[in-house]
Amino acid sequence: MKTRPFLIISIIFISLLGFQCSKSQSPFSSDVVLGQQAVLNGTVLLTGTSTTSLGAIQIGIKGTSLYTSPDGNGDFQINDLPLGNIVVEVTVQSDISDIQIDDVKSGEEINITVEVQANNQAVLAHMERNKKHTGDLQVQFQPKKWNLNWVDSEDEVQARISGDGYNMIQKDSVEIYGPDGILKIDNADLEFNVGGTYFKAKFPQKLAIPLIEDPLTGMEYNITVKGKYGENGSSLDFVLTDKIEIVGKMPKDGEDLSIQINPTKWNTNWEKSSGTVMVKFWGDDYDQIDPTTVLMIGPEDPDVPGDVVVISPVAWNLADAQLIVKFSKKDALSIIPDPPTPREKYIILITGARYDMSTFSFDRTIEIVGSKK
């Protein structure tokens, strides 16, 4: 008789033990514990070899119902992560790639960057946990495909810098350079934002293509971000590079002849420069222009009415549905009435003729930057 309570207690204990054992065998892993807050933030980047779109991608935690899709910028978020060892499952169309993340802890914030490559393969490009990263600074441009038709676009390109010291980047030091460091976007044309785990330098898409001297569809180019980071008095220089791909085409015949001048900000120190100002022509009969007839004409000198300076090109070439005519920077600065005033804007003329002797004329505004003489 006295043994029955013991047996009952033993049965209850064994039943509870069996319940606990079955509970630990979750469909995720033996290390996973559900119900405590952890967050996964991420960005999906399409590399130059990828042929998919962001809309064809899904991200989730393997073995759970936690799945989402990236937004138009490639960003996504998954809340209430399981704890322990998890697998992030990236589905691109019907292809699946796994990214292992070990030892997820309660309250942890994990940030990852996923690159989707050729054949729909996804790889982990970068990971930070609780805003800490053990790697060096790195930059990723978004979008990574730059379109030749961005000449009038009001959208933005972002240069996202992450890694140790990203939050100590000195904004006034940042500049963005095209291939070989020939052309650049000045600091004054950049907007900045620091948040999460990124330092973001943003600039208009219409300034992106002019970074590349002769952009060709399907080609990849290295774009470089330079600047300084660190505390005052102990700052370090950084040079970061990411690869982008050129897509699309310039407007072709049937559309009006158009031009673009690059750069549109002319520096007072160009008197010693060996660089060039480029005038790009595209549209109707761009390839029928006689480049030897193209002239750049400066504004009228207010002190000498009727006096203008005219310069001729130093080089030209046809490239991917456009004619590029180049003028010496030194000569270009000389067409502005002396001395050129910083922050002052001037209207210049571009004139020329086609081989059939028909003529054209465009006026464009440029701005003087740099120090006053």
Order of alpha helices (4+ residues) and beta strands (2+ residues): alpha-beta-beta-beta-beta-beta-beta-beta-beta-beta-beta-beta-beta-beta-beta-beta-beta-beta-beta-beta-beta-beta-beta-beta-beta-alpha-beta-beta
